[in-house]
């Protein structure tokens, strides 16, 4: 689907409109990381659109600040959530890999 419409900006605009909701579902859904379809979908789109990857990176950076163990002042963060924090860090790393290397992992 994505490869077929990769030249169409209209498709990416439609997906981009729902990016905050997609990011929220990726972070908060109780799903196994390796089998999660939304994460894979977001990574494929990030491979096709650096604009999408950048916006998703900004959303994840904000979520990382929300769920990190300590605040900027060094005090414990009352909103700290280890699961959500780890998901954000992992997805951010995979997005960076998609943009730099073209694929989050090799599929054989």
C-alpha positions as CSV (number, residue, x, y, z in Angstrom):
1,X,0.0,0.0,0.0
2,X,2.6,2.5,1.1
3,X,5.0,1.7,-1.8
4,X,2.1,2.0,-4.3
5,X,1.1,5.5,-3.1
6,X,4.6,6.8,-2.0
7,X,4.5,9.5,-4.7
8,X,1.1,10.8,-3.6
9,X,1.3,13.6,-1.1
10,X,-2.5,13.4,-0.5
11,X,-2.2,9.9,1.1
12,X,0.6,11.1,3.5
13,X,-1.5,14.2,4.4
14,X,-4.4,12.0,5.4
15,X,-2.1,9.8,7.5
16,X,-0.4,12.9,9.0
17,X,-3.7,14.2,10.2
18,X,-4.1,11.2,12.5
19,X,-0.4,11.1,13.6
20,X,-1.0,12.2,17.2
21,X,-3.7,9.5,17.6
22,X,-1.5,6.9,16.0
23,X,1.4,7.8,18.2
24,X,-0.8,7.6,21.3
25,X,-2.1,4.2,20.4
26,X,1.5,2.9,19.7
27,X,2.7,4.1,23.1
28,X,-0.3,3.1,25.2
29,X,-1.7,0.0,23.7
30,X,-0.9,-3.2,25.5
31,X,0.6,-5.1,22.6
32,X,3.8,-7.1,22.1
33,X,6.4,-4.8,20.6
34,X,7.6,-7.2,17.9
35,X,4.1,-8.1,16.7
36,X,2.5,-4.6,16.9
37,X,1.1,-3.7,13.5
38,X,0.9,0.1,14.2
39,X,4.6,0.3,15.0
40,X,5.5,-1.4,11.8
41,X,3.1,0.8,9.8
42,X,4.6,3.9,11.4
43,X,8.2,2.7,10.5
44,X,7.2,2.0,6.9
45,X,5.7,5.4,6.6
46,X,8.8,7.0,8.2
47,X,10.9,5.2,5.6
48,X,8.9,6.9,2.8
49,X,8.4,10.3,4.4
50,X,11.1,12.2,6.4
51,X,8.4,14.8,7.2
52,X,6.3,12.1,8.9
53,X,9.4,10.7,10.6
54,X,10.3,14.2,12.0
55,X,6.8,14.9,13.3
56,X,6.6,11.4,14.9
57,X,10.1,12.1,16.5
58,X,8.8,15.3,18.0
59,X,5.8,13.6,19.5
60,X,7.9,10.8,20.9
61,X,10.4,13.3,22.4
62,X,7.5,15.0,24.2
63,X,6.3,11.6,25.5
64,X,9.8,10.7,26.6
65,X,9.8,13.9,28.7
66,X,6.4,13.0,30.2
67,X,7.4,9.4,31.1
68,X,11.1,9.8,32.1
69,X,12.2,8.8,35.5
70,X,13.4,12.2,36.6
71,X,12.3,15.8,35.9
72,X,14.7,18.3,34.4
73,X,15.4,19.5,38.0
74,X,16.5,16.0,39.0
75,X,13.5,15.2,41.1
76,X,11.5,12.0,40.7
77,X,8.9,12.3,38.0
78,X,5.4,11.5,39.3
79,X,4.3,10.6,35.8
80,X,7.1,8.1,35.3
81,X,6.0,4.9,33.5
82,X,8.7,2.4,32.7
83,X,6.7,0.6,30.0
84,X,5.7,3.8,28.1
85,X,9.2,5.3,28.5
86,X,10.8,2.1,27.1
87,X,8.3,2.0,24.1
88,X,9.1,5.6,23.2
89,X,12.8,5.1,23.4
90,X,12.6,1.9,21.3
91,X,10.4,3.5,18.6
92,X,12.5,6.6,18.5
93,X,15.6,4.5,17.9
94,X,13.8,2.5,15.2
95,X,12.7,5.7,13.4
96,X,16.2,7.0,13.4
97,X,17.3,3.7,11.9
98,X,14.6,3.9,9.2
99,X,15.7,7.4,8.2
100,X,19.4,6.7,8.2
101,X,19.6,3.1,7.0
102,X,16.3,2.6,5.3
103,X,14.9,-0.3,7.4
104,X,14.4,-1.0,11.1
105,X,15.5,-4.7,10.7
106,X,16.1,-7.1,7.8
107,X,13.3,-9.4,7.1
108,X,14.4,-12.7,5.5
